[in-house]
């Protein structure tokens, strides 16, 4: 038996640097927990000279992946390069070379997880990716282990810190979308091109992973209904607060035994009493409902150097323990079922709708008739005067309505002479409205 568990690290950037720091700072404790010390023997990075200057000569830096893949002493490859390629190819090559793999790459998992897991299983190796969803929050391993005895009914969560920061600022400081986006970019929470965050795609990749594990079936990115927060205005959040709701961008996965699985990313109104409603700033949270556990919430930092490194190192330790006991590959792919997706006509939820209308007699009656024609029942109606005396704003909260009926009602509303604009539509998660 070797004296060390040897790690090959792919990428020494933000998260990779965090992994180095955690393994250095907590080396003694980690050795006691594993039974052998863990050490990084080689690091792949494009900026070899810069990294040597940063970390000194104690690590062997290389820009050649073969130096790591062909090293027989390396037990675990940790992929922290980001993007899909060449990360996916390096992960597969590591398995072919008999090495266990840890990654934080949500893009690779969401797009290629099935094939990669099959390869790991065939080779009898560990494949772990806790940091791919919600950074430092442990959620993937609990779903696979401590909650494995449950039938999971739903998973929903705040899984993108950028949008949660923005919506929190809009709520707490009554700021407009454009203002908070500029501030998020200035603070480094949002990229110069924020599309993946504000458009919901980042959250969609994460909810694909969570849903696949929670429901033991393969969910693809194309199966996810995705809406971003670009159309949310400060007035929508103000209306929500007045009605007893908070607005959050949620990744939602539900398993209806009768109708099938629904997976979506949408701006959502939650009752202020819901645990997720109070999660603000850059924090992430995942809310799980299972038949045995009931309701459980996991809360923490969804990104950042050390929180994400915490999850990566946790995976390294788990694999090191498996190596010690000769038990790698013990948790294979959990997507062993083929479950149907819920068709749109079976999807249902309450909805918030804000309309710009002409302030004239019969306008409200025409709008109510459009909703009624599609069996959309209204719970709340708010009317306020606009800037012009000829304009008004109408806000409604519906009872639970099928997605198909809601879309038909919206189509009718958009061509009504009294409706100038359907300004905003937000789904509502509130059991009292079902």
N, C-alpha and C positions, 0 to 999 in steps of 0.2 A: 504494500500500500504506500502511495506517495505521501509525503509529509504535508503537502499543500493541496487545496482545491484551487486550480489555476483558471483565471478568467482572461479572455480576450475581449477587449472593449472596442466597439466600433463607434467612434465619435467621442471627442472630448470637449464638446461645446457646453452649453448651459447645463443640461441634465447630466451629460457624461462627467463634467467637472464635479457636479454634486455627488455622483456615485463614488468618484475617487475620494472626495472629502469624507463621506459617511463611512466608507470602508477603512479609511485611515484613522478617523477619530474614534471609531467604535470597534477597533480591531480586536481588542482583548475580549470584550463582551461577545462579539460575533464568534470568535474561536470557541468560547465556552458553550455557546448555543449549538454549534455545528459539530464540535469534536475535533476539528482541524482548522488551521488558519486558512483564510481565503486571501488570495493575492492576485492583483492584476499583473500579468506578465508581459502583455503586449497591447498596444493601443494603436488603432488605425485612425489617422487623421490627415487631412489634406495639408495642414499647416504644421509640418513636422518641426521645423526650426522654432516657430513661435511657441509650440507646445513644450518643447524641451526647455526653452527659456522660462516658461511659466512654471513647469513642474520639476525641473532639474533632471538629473541623470538616473534617478531611481527607477524610471519607467522606460521601457523600450518602445519608441514610437516608430511607426512605419506608415507609408502611403500605399503599400502593396497588400491587398487582402490575402494573398496566398501565404504571406508570412504568418498569418493567424490560422487560416484554414488548414494548412499543411503541418502545423505544429502538433505533434502527437500528445504533448503534455497539457495542452489546453483542454479543459473539461467543459467550460461554459462559454458560449459566445453571447455577448450582450450588445444588441443592435440598437443604437441611439442616433442614427443618421438622419431620420426623418425622410419624408417623401416615400413614394412607392418603390422607385427604382434608383439605385441597384439594391436597395434594402431587401426586397423580396428575394432576389436572386442570391444574395449573401446568406440569408436565413436558410434557404433550401440547401445551399452548398454546405453549410455548417452541419445540417442533419446528415447529408450524404457522407460527411467526414466523421460521423459518429459523435458529434458534439451537441450537448443540450443548449437550448436557446432561451434567452429572455429578451423581450422587446417592449418598447413603449409606443410602437407605431400603429396607431388606430387605422390609418389608411390601408396598410398592408393587411391587417386583420379583417377589416370590413370587406375588402375586395377579394382576398386570397386565402382567408382563414381556413376554409374547408380543405383545400388542397394541401396546405402546409400542415394542418393537423393530421391528415391522413399519412403524410410522409413521416412525421414525428412518431406516430403510432406504429408504423411499419418498422421503424428503426428501434423502437423501444426506448425512446428518449423523451425528456421533459420539454414542454413548450409552455412558457408562462408569459403573461402580458398584463399584469395587474395595472401597470401605469398607463395603459392605453386608454383608460376611461377614468376621468375624474382624478387624475394626478395622484395625490397622496391618500385618497379615500379608499379603504379596502372594501370593494364591492364584488369583484369578479370571483375571488377565492371564497368569500362567504356564500355566494350563490352556488358554487360548485361543491362546497363541503358542508358547512354548518347548517345551511338551509336546503341541502340536497333531499331531505326527507319530505319537503313541502311540495304541494302543487301550487305553483306561483300563479296568482290571478292577474296581477298587474305590477308593472314597474314604471314609475315616472319620476323624472328628476330634472333639476337644474344642472345641466352638464356642460354649460359654456359660461365661463366666468366673465368674458367680455360683455355679452348681452345682459347678464345679470347685473353687472356694474352699471351699465347704461340705464336699464329700466329702474334700478334703485335710485340713481341720481335724478331721473325724470320724476320719480314718485316723491322723493324726499325734498327736492329743491325746486320742483315745478319747472324744470327746464325742458326745452324742446329737443327733439331727436338730434338735429344737426349740431347743437351745442354740446351735448354729451358725447357724441361721436368724436368731435374734435378733441375734447378733453381726454377721452379714452386713448386716442392715438398719441396725444402729447405725453401721456403717462406710460405708454408702452403696452397698454392692455389690448389695444386694437392695432392691427397691421395697417400700413398705408393703403393697401387694398383689403378692406374689411369684409368682403363679400362672403367668404366662407363662414365667418362668425355671425354677422347680422342677417345673412340669408338663410341660416339654419343648417347649412351643409355639415359643419363641424359637429354639431349636435346629432345630426342624422347618422353619421358614421359611428358615433358612440352608442346610440340607442340600438343600432343594428347588432352590435356586439352584446349588449345587455339582453336584448330580446332573444337572441339565438341561445344564449346560455340559460336564461330564465325559463324558456318554454321548451328547451331541448329539441329545437328544430332550426333549420337553416333559414335565416332571414337575409335577404339581399338589399342593397342600397336602393334598388329600383322599386322595392316593395314599400318604401317609406314615403308617406305624404309629407312634404316639406313646405313650411311657410316661415318667413323671417319676420323681423320686427320693423322693417323699413317704413311701414304705413302706420305705425303707432305714433300718435301725437300726445302732447302733454294733456290735452283735454280728455282723451280716452282714459288716461290713468286717473284724472280727477273724477270723471264720471264713475269709474270703477270703485274708487274709494268711497264715494257718496253712497254707493249701492252695497258696500260691505265686502269689496273684493280687492285683491292685489293682482297685478299683471306680471306674469313671468313667461319666459320662453321655456317651454317644457318639452322634453323628449318623453313620449308616452307610448307604452306597449301594454296592450290588454289581451287577455286570452279568454274569449267567450267560447265555452265548450260547444255551444249550439251554432254560432255564426262564424267562428274563426278568429284569427289573430288580427288585431289592428296595431299598426306601428306608425307613429307620426311625430313630427316636430312642429309645434304651433305656439304662437302667443296664446296664453291661456289665462283666464280669470279664475282665481282661487279664492274661496272664502278666507277672510282675514284670520279665522280661527284655525286654518289648515297649517300643519307644521312647516310646509314649504313656503308659505306666504311670508314668513318672517326671515327667510334666508336672503341676505342682502350683500351688496358689494361683489367682490370677486369669488365669494364662496360658492361651492357646489354642494348639492345634496341629492340623494337618491332615496325615494320612498317606495318601499316594497310591501305588497300585500300577499300573504300566503295563507293556505288553509290551516296550517298548524301554528305558525308564528304570529298570525294576525297582521298587525302593522308594525313596521320597523323603519327607521330612518337613519341614513348614514350621512354625516356632515363633515366637511373639512375643506382644506385648500385644494382646489381642482387643478392647480398648475403651480409653477414656480420650481426653482432649482432643487431645493432640498425636499419639499413635499413629494415631488415626482421621484426624486432619487430614493426616498424612503421606500416607495413601492417597488422600485427596481431592485434595491438591495434585499428587500423582503423575499422577492422571487429568487434571487441568487442563493439566499440562505436556505430556502425550501428545497431547491435543486441540490445544493450541497449536502443536505441531510439525506436526500434520496440516494445520492452517490454513495454516501457513507454506508447505507443499508442495502445497497445493490437493488434499489427499488425504483429506478427511473422508468418513466412511462406508465406509472400506476394510475394516473388520471388522464384518460384519453379523451377524445372529442365527445362532448356530451350532447351533440346534435343528432340523436339517434331516431327522432321521430319525423314524420312528414305531416305537418299540420297545414290546414287550408287557411288562406287569408280571408278576412271578412270582406265581402263585396261592398261597394260604396252605398248601395241602397239599404244595407243593413247597419251601417255605421250611424250612430246617433249621439247627440250631445246638445245641451242648451247653447245658445249663441247670443252674443252682444252685437248689435248692429247700429252704426251711427250713420244718419242720412242728412244730407243738405236738401232742403225742400223749399218750395215757394210757399210763403205765408198767405194762404188764401183759403176761403171756405171750401170744405170738402176734401182738403189735402189728407188729413189724418184718416178720414173714412176710406179714401182710395188706397192708402197704404195698408190699413187694416184688412181691406178686402183682398189685396194681393197676397198677404200672409195667409188669410183664411182659405183662399182658393187652393193652397198647397198644404193645408192641414198644419200650419204653423201656429201654435198657441202662444200668446204673449203673456208674460208674467209682469213685466214692468214697462212703462212708457214714460219718457221724460221729453218735454218739449220746451225749447228755449228760443228766444229771439236772436237772430243773427245780427251782424253789423248793420246790414241794411234792413229797413222796415219791411221790405218785400221778401226777405229771406228768413228762414227758421231752421233750427236743427232739431231733429227727432232722434232719440236714443231708445232702443228697445232691448229687453232681455227676454228671450223666448224660453218656453219649457223645452224639454228634450225633443229634438227634431232630427229626422234622418238627413244624412248629408245630401241625398238626391233631392228631397223636398226643399231643403234650405237653398240649394243652388238654383232650383227652378223659381223659387220665390225671389231670389236676388236678380235673376234674369228679368222677371216681370217688373220689379222695382226700377231697374236701370232704364226701362223704356217708358215708364209712366211720365206723363207731361209735368206732373207736380214735383217729381224727384229730379233734382239737378245732379246729385252725385251720391253713390254709396261710398262713404268716406272710409269706413273701417268695419271689419268683421273679425271678432275674436271669439273663440270657443270658450265655454265655461265648464269647469269641473265642479259641480255642486250637486250632491245627492238629493237635496231638497227640491231641485227642479226636474228631476226625472219622472 
